[in-house]
Amino acid sequence: MALPLEPVMPLRSRRSLAKSSHAAQPDTGARTRGEEAARGTVRRVLSALGPRLVLLFVLALGAGSLASCRATEEKRIFQYLNQEGFGVKARGDANVENYLVVGDSVTVRDSLNADLQLSPQEVDSDGTINLPDIGQVHVLGRTRRQLEAYLTEAYQPLYERTDIHVQFQSAAGASGRGKKYFVVGEVEKQSAVAFTGDKSVFEAVLEAAPKNETANLGRVLLIRGDPVDPLIFTINFHDFIDYGDTTYNLIVRENDIIYVPPTFIGTIGHFVERIFYPVKVIIQPIQALLQFLLIQRVATRNGGGGGIF
């Protein structure tokens, strides 16, 4: 029995199939060379950028540390910043109801108990006074009514009946303590002025003696400082004098700042004075020395001797 013969593929077809099979197989050598070239490129780039990357990393780390330190420092500073009012611990309006500040004196009287006829007690720097039986009492910022109510409650367990009254004595005066307001600018008496109450801004400026040549009384500033809601009043004194309009003749409060600005001519004069200030500092001792030598020469001529010449 004859075996079936397999069909014979033509020579041209076999060559085409071989070429297609060869093309379909991946070129392992070319792929390896490409990968090596890519790795070499990456190594060269990293080698070139290596120092720069390290420097950038160090700079970034340093900037982060600096920012952290700055945030910590700002947080510490914020703890000490003024949060309310002028910046002192005791706040209020003494024109409406007086209150105690450091340096003021408190006198306690009780008409029913002789033991509570106390001598004046000065408010210490920590805002306290020392009273018998109850010890230290924090009184800073308290009004008369508040302190009387507190002491009545504090002494109630110790006395059957009480009739406590307190009197305040302001520390305003030569001590420099107590309530104050401030006058600055073109006045002869720039200072912190003892606050005695019921004083208008017109009175306060006149007492400070504004300078005739340089004080701009048309734009006096009354500054009522506060970190949240500051008030600045611009006051024209000519309205008081020329028209009798006292709308802005405000009552001065404790811790107010009154600023009398310079006129245009005064501003120019201060500018020129600052320019020649170094020359003035140099000339003054030379002038003093020349005056001394002149006095010695005159004394020598008149007295016939005894001078330095």
Summary of the structure (lengths in Angstrom):
residues: 309
radius of gyration: 44.5
end to end distance: 160.8
largest distance: 170.7
contacts: 744
relative contact order: 0.08
helix: 44%
strand: 17%
